[in-house]
């Protein structure tokens, strides 16, 4: 591509991005400005109580080479704080946007690991071309004090750090309405057994992980393959007699959903042999499943079991909305929002095609 054409294409993409973000996102906190910064690496620096007063201050976004660290390649950490209202926290609709980071990063909020891109040594993998957008669960946030973001960054060569793009706390606009939120802790087990779909199965020994959030951030960093989620719910009295939809946000990569032991849907019939599973772009799709009335126990406990296959990198139920809504409300939402614009993954592919 000719240099002038490349610049024109980049400017058009930037305009396209700004239009998309204005329609789909609302920024509630601006994180652009001075952050605390130090080179080196120490896991204690993720802790919210750590005293970083002795650290340098550098501008975000901008590469660290132009701010007193020329030629530095390796690990470094950023830290900053922000305030949220109690309503913002309770909405459970808060995302941290950090623009573009060169090369790899891990992000912590109040000590909780919420997301990563790229890979650190010894298997370094750059993600300089990918926008950083991480969902931050309400259970990890506070409205009565300052929330602390800590960002661990590894730069392999050339410029490094939080280098460009929009930074802030954002909310999604136009989410489907929920009558019951199912965000929170679910039972979780790696491996695979068809018995795990049954409501009588005893899962007391399973671990608990937060939904929605990638399982890599919750103790399963290098796990690819099949895993199961389970949750027991009761249907509120005000929804008795209503047709209901189960929303499970977005899942990376494939899923099968069981209600009280019966399969009610999925993006695929997951195969035990790793290479027999076609991933496609399913990880970007919003999951919505009709809950058949004849399978629901309206006056007692119901068991939702989710079988998930992850092919590589991130895995699991990772994005909102997660919960139950009435069918008529969901259908109205679909009419009001018939087509969502391309997300950051689409834009990342455009950037990759230009620069590679």
C-alpha positions as CSV (number, residue, x, y, z in Angstrom):
1,X,0.0,0.0,0.0
2,X,1.3,3.5,-0.9
3,X,2.3,5.6,2.1
4,X,-0.3,8.3,1.3
5,X,-3.1,5.7,0.9
6,X,-2.1,4.1,4.1
7,X,-2.4,7.4,6.0
8,X,-5.8,8.1,4.4
9,X,-7.0,4.6,5.4
10,X,-5.8,5.1,9.0
11,X,-7.6,8.5,9.2
12,X,-10.8,6.9,7.9
13,X,-10.5,4.1,10.4
14,X,-10.0,6.6,13.3
15,X,-13.1,8.5,12.2
16,X,-15.0,5.2,12.0
17,X,-13.9,4.2,15.4
18,X,-14.9,7.5,17.0
19,X,-18.4,7.2,15.4
20,X,-18.8,3.6,16.7
21,X,-17.7,4.4,20.2
22,X,-20.0,7.4,20.4
23,X,-23.0,5.2,19.5
24,X,-22.0,2.1,21.6
25,X,-20.0,3.5,24.5
26,X,-20.3,6.2,27.1
27,X,-17.1,7.3,29.0
28,X,-17.8,8.0,32.7
29,X,-14.1,8.5,33.8
30,X,-11.3,10.0,31.8
31,X,-8.0,8.1,32.6
32,X,-5.8,10.2,30.3
33,X,-3.1,12.0,32.2
34,X,-0.3,11.3,34.7
35,X,0.0,7.8,36.0
36,X,2.5,6.4,38.5
37,X,5.2,4.4,36.7
38,X,8.3,2.2,37.5
39,X,10.4,-0.2,35.5
40,X,11.0,-3.7,36.9
41,X,8.5,-6.4,38.0
42,X,7.0,-7.3,41.4
43,X,3.6,-9.0,42.0
44,X,3.1,-6.8,45.1
45,X,2.6,-3.8,42.8
46,X,-0.9,-5.1,41.9
47,X,-2.1,-4.7,45.5
48,X,-4.3,-1.7,46.0
49,X,-2.6,-0.9,49.4
50,X,0.9,-0.7,47.9
51,X,2.5,2.7,48.4
52,X,3.6,4.0,45.0
53,X,4.5,7.5,46.1
54,X,8.1,6.9,45.2
55,X,7.4,6.0,41.6
56,X,7.9,8.3,38.6
57,X,4.9,10.0,36.9
58,X,4.5,9.7,33.1
59,X,1.8,10.6,30.7
60,X,-0.8,8.1,29.5
61,X,-1.1,7.5,26.6
62,X,2.4,7.9,25.4
63,X,5.4,5.6,25.0
64,X,7.8,5.5,27.9
65,X,10.9,6.0,25.7
66,X,9.9,9.7,25.2
67,X,9.4,10.2,29.0
68,X,12.7,9.4,30.5
69,X,13.2,5.8,29.6
70,X,14.9,5.8,26.2
71,X,15.9,2.4,24.8
72,X,14.3,0.4,27.7
73,X,12.9,-3.0,26.9
74,X,11.4,-5.2,29.6
75,X,8.9,-5.2,32.4
76,X,7.2,-2.0,33.8
77,X,4.1,-1.2,35.8
78,X,1.6,1.6,35.7
79,X,-0.8,2.6,38.5
80,X,-3.6,5.1,38.9
81,X,-6.9,5.6,40.8
82,X,-10.4,6.5,40.0
83,X,-13.8,7.1,41.7
84,X,-17.2,5.7,40.9
85,X,-20.6,6.4,42.2
86,X,-22.6,3.7,44.0
87,X,-25.0,3.7,41.0
88,X,-22.2,3.2,38.5
89,X,-20.8,0.3,40.6
90,X,-24.2,-1.3,41.0
91,X,-24.9,-1.2,37.2
92,X,-22.3,-3.9,36.7
93,X,-21.6,-2.3,33.3
94,X,-18.1,-0.9,33.7
95,X,-15.2,-1.5,31.3
96,X,-11.6,-0.3,31.4
97,X,-10.3,0.9,28.1
98,X,-6.5,1.3,27.8
99,X,-6.1,2.0,24.1
100,X,-3.1,0.2,22.6
101,X,-0.3,-1.3,24.7
102,X,3.1,-2.4,23.3
103,X,3.7,-5.4,23.6
104,X,1.8,-7.4,26.3
105,X,-0.1,-6.6,29.4
106,X,-2.0,-7.8,32.5
107,X,-4.6,-5.6,34.2
108,X,-5.6,-5.6,37.9
109,X,-8.4,-3.6,39.6
110,X,-8.2,-3.4,43.4
111,X,-5.9,-6.5,43.3
112,X,-8.2,-8.6,41.0
113,X,-6.8,-9.8,37.7
114,X,-9.3,-8.8,35.1
115,X,-7.7,-9.3,31.7
116,X,-4.6,-9.6,29.5
117,X,-3.4,-9.4,25.9
118,X,-0.3,-10.9,24.4
119,X,2.2,-13.1,26.3
120,X,5.1,-12.5,28.6
121,X,8.5,-14.3,28.5
122,X,9.6,-17.0,27.9
123,X,7.0,-17.3,25.2
124,X,6.7,-13.6,24.3
125,X,3.8,-12.6,22.0
126,X,3.0,-9.0,21.0
127,X,-0.5,-7.6,21.0
128,X,0.5,-4.0,20.0
129,X,-2.2,-3.9,17.3
130,X,-5.1,-4.8,19.7
131,X,-7.2,-2.4,21.6
132,X,-7.4,-3.1,25.3
133,X,-11.0,-3.3,26.6
134,X,-11.6,-5.2,29.8
135,X,-14.9,-5.8,31.7
136,X,-14.6,-5.1,35.4
137,X,-17.1,-6.9,37.6
138,X,-19.1,-4.9,40.2
139,X,-17.9,-7.2,43.0
140,X,-14.3,-5.9,42.3
141,X,-15.2,-2.2,42.5
142,X,-15.9,0.2,45.4
143,X,-17.9,3.4,45.6
144,X,-16.7,4.5,49.1
145,X,-13.0,4.9,48.2
146,X,-10.5,5.2,45.3
147,X,-10.3,2.2,43.0
148,X,-6.8,1.3,41.9
149,X,-5.8,0.1,38.4
150,X,-2.4,-1.6,38.1
151,X,-1.1,-2.5,34.6
152,X,1.8,-4.9,34.2
153,X,3.5,-4.3,30.8
154,X,6.2,-6.1,28.9
155,X,7.9,-4.5,25.9
156,X,10.0,-6.6,23.6
157,X,11.6,-4.0,21.5
158,X,11.2,-0.4,20.0
159,X,8.5,1.7,21.8
160,X,6.8,0.4,24.9
161,X,3.9,1.1,27.3
162,X,0.4,2.4,27.0
163,X,1.2,4.2,23.8
164,X,-2.0,5.6,22.2
165,X,-5.8,5.5,22.0
166,X,-8.6,6.2,24.3
167,X,-8.2,5.5,28.0
168,X,-11.0,5.6,30.6
169,X,-13.9,3.8,32.4
170,X,-16.7,3.2,29.9
171,X,-20.2,1.8,29.9
172,X,-21.9,-0.1,27.1
173,X,-25.1,1.5,25.7
174,X,-28.2,-0.3,24.6
175,X,-27.8,-3.6,26.5
176,X,-30.7,-6.1,26.6
177,X,-32.9,-5.6,29.7
178,X,-32.6,-8.1,32.5
179,X,-35.3,-9.2,34.9
180,X,-32.9,-11.4,36.9
181,X,-29.1,-10.9,37.0
182,X,-27.0,-14.1,37.1
183,X,-23.7,-12.3,37.2
184,X,-21.6,-13.5,40.1
185,X,-20.0,-16.7,41.3
186,X,-20.8,-19.9,39.5
187,X,-19.5,-23.4,40.2
188,X,-16.7,-24.4,37.7
189,X,-14.7,-27.5,36.7
190,X,-12.2,-28.2,34.0
191,X,-12.5,-31.5,32.1
192,X,-15.6,-33.1,30.7
193,X,-18.4,-35.5,31.9
194,X,-21.9,-35.6,30.5
195,X,-23.1,-36.4,34.0
196,X,-22.3,-32.8,34.9
197,X,-25.5,-31.6,33.1
198,X,-27.7,-33.4,35.6
199,X,-29.5,-31.4,38.4
200,X,-28.8,-34.2,40.9
201,X,-25.1,-34.1,40.3
202,X,-23.2,-32.9,43.5
203,X,-20.8,-30.1,42.6
204,X,-19.9,-29.1,46.1
205,X,-16.2,-29.8,45.5
206,X,-16.1,-27.6,42.4
207,X,-14.3,-24.3,42.5
208,X,-16.2,-21.0,42.3
209,X,-15.3,-18.4,39.6
210,X,-16.9,-15.1,38.6
211,X,-19.2,-14.9,35.6
212,X,-18.6,-13.0,33.4
213,X,-14.8,-13.0,33.4
214,X,-12.2,-15.1,31.5
215,X,-11.2,-18.2,33.5
216,X,-7.5,-17.4,32.7
217,X,-7.8,-14.5,35.1
218,X,-9.1,-16.8,37.9
219,X,-6.5,-19.4,38.3
220,X,-6.6,-21.2,34.9
221,X,-4.1,-19.2,33.0
222,X,-2.9,-21.8,30.5
223,X,-6.0,-23.9,30.2
224,X,-7.5,-24.7,26.8
225,X,-10.1,-27.4,26.3
226,X,-13.5,-28.3,27.8
227,X,-14.8,-26.9,31.1
228,X,-18.2,-26.7,32.7
229,X,-20.2,-24.0,34.6
230,X,-23.1,-24.8,36.9
231,X,-25.6,-22.5,38.8
232,X,-28.8,-23.3,40.6
233,X,-31.6,-20.6,40.4
234,X,-35.2,-20.1,41.3
235,X,-37.6,-18.1,39.1
236,X,-39.1,-15.0,40.9
237,X,-42.9,-15.0,41.4
238,X,-43.3,-12.0,39.2
239,X,-42.0,-14.0,36.2
240,X,-44.4,-17.0,36.7
241,X,-46.2,-17.7,33.5
242,X,-43.9,-15.5,31.4
243,X,-41.8,-16.8,28.4
244,X,-38.2,-16.4,29.3
245,X,-34.8,-15.9,27.6
246,X,-31.4,-16.9,29.2
247,X,-28.7,-14.4,28.3
248,X,-25.0,-15.5,28.8
249,X,-23.2,-12.5,27.3
250,X,-20.3,-13.7,25.1
251,X,-18.5,-17.0,25.5
252,X,-15.0,-17.9,24.2
253,X,-15.2,-20.1,22.1
254,X,-18.1,-22.7,21.9
255,X,-20.9,-23.6,24.3
256,X,-23.8,-26.0,24.9
257,X,-26.5,-25.1,27.4
258,X,-28.5,-27.5,29.6
259,X,-31.5,-26.7,31.7
260,X,-32.4,-29.3,34.4
261,X,-30.4,-31.9,32.5
262,X,-31.8,-31.2,29.0
263,X,-29.9,-29.5,26.2
264,X,-31.7,-26.3,25.1
265,X,-29.2,-24.9,22.6
266,X,-25.6,-24.0,21.8
267,X,-23.2,-22.7,19.2
268,X,-22.0,-26.2,18.4
269,X,-22.0,-29.8,19.4
270,X,-18.7,-29.8,21.2
271,X,-16.3,-32.6,20.2
272,X,-14.0,-34.2,22.6
273,X,-11.2,-34.3,20.0
274,X,-9.6,-30.9,20.2
275,X,-9.1,-30.4,16.4
276,X,-12.7,-31.4,15.5
277,X,-14.1,-28.2,16.9
278,X,-14.6,-25.3,14.4
279,X,-14.2,-22.0,16.3
280,X,-15.2,-19.5,13.6
281,X,-16.1,-16.1,15.1
282,X,-18.5,-17.5,17.7
283,X,-16.6,-15.8,20.6
284,X,-18.0,-12.5,19.5
285,X,-21.7,-13.6,19.4
286,X,-24.2,-12.6,22.1
287,X,-25.6,-15.8,23.6
288,X,-29.4,-15.9,24.0
289,X,-31.4,-19.1,24.6
290,X,-35.1,-19.7,25.0
291,X,-36.0,-21.4,28.3
292,X,-38.7,-24.0,27.4
293,X,-41.6,-23.7,29.9
294,X,-42.1,-27.5,30.2
295,X,-38.5,-27.8,31.5
296,X,-38.7,-25.1,34.0
297,X,-39.5,-25.7,37.7
298,X,-41.5,-22.5,38.4
299,X,-41.8,-23.1,42.1
300,X,-38.4,-24.6,43.0
301,X,-34.8,-24.9,42.0
302,X,-33.5,-25.1,38.5
303,X,-30.0,-26.1,37.4
304,X,-28.2,-24.3,34.5
305,X,-25.1,-26.2,33.2
306,X,-22.9,-24.7,30.5
307,X,-20.4,-26.8,28.7
308,X,-17.6,-24.6,27.1
309,X,-14.8,-25.4,24.7
310,X,-11.9,-22.9,24.5
311,X,-9.4,-23.4,21.6
312,X,-6.7,-21.0,22.6
313,X,-5.8,-17.9,24.6
314,X,-8.9,-16.6,26.5
315,X,-11.7,-18.9,27.6
316,X,-15.1,-18.9,29.3
317,X,-18.1,-16.7,29.8
318,X,-16.5,-13.3,29.6
319,X,-19.0,-10.5,28.9
320,X,-22.3,-9.1,30.0
321,X,-25.3,-9.3,30.0
322,X,-25.7,-12.5,32.1
323,X,-29.2,-13.2,33.3
324,X,-32.9,-13.8,32.5
325,X,-35.2,-11.5,30.6
326,X,-38.8,-11.8,29.4
327,X,-39.1,-12.9,25.7
328,X,-41.2,-9.9,24.7
329,X,-38.6,-7.5,26.2
330,X,-35.8,-9.3,24.3
331,X,-37.7,-9.2,21.0
332,X,-38.4,-5.5,21.4
333,X,-34.7,-4.9,22.1
334,X,-33.8,-6.8,18.9
335,X,-36.2,-4.6,16.9
336,X,-34.7,-1.4,18.5
337,X,-31.1,-2.6,17.8
338,X,-31.3,-4.8,14.7
339,X,-27.6,-4.6,13.9
340,X,-24.7,-3.9,16.1
341,X,-21.7,-2.1,14.5
342,X,-18.4,-4.0,14.1
343,X,-16.5,-4.2,17.4
344,X,-12.9,-3.7,18.2
345,X,-12.0,-7.2,16.9
346,X,-13.1,-6.1,13.4
347,X,-11.1,-3.0,13.7
348,X,-8.0,-4.9,14.9
349,X,-8.2,-7.0,11.8
350,X,-8.2,-3.9,9.6
351,X,-5.2,-2.5,11.4
352,X,-3.4,-5.8,11.1
353,X,-4.0,-6.0,7.4
354,X,-2.4,-2.5,7.0
355,X,0.7,-2.9,9.1
356,X,1.6,-6.5,8.4
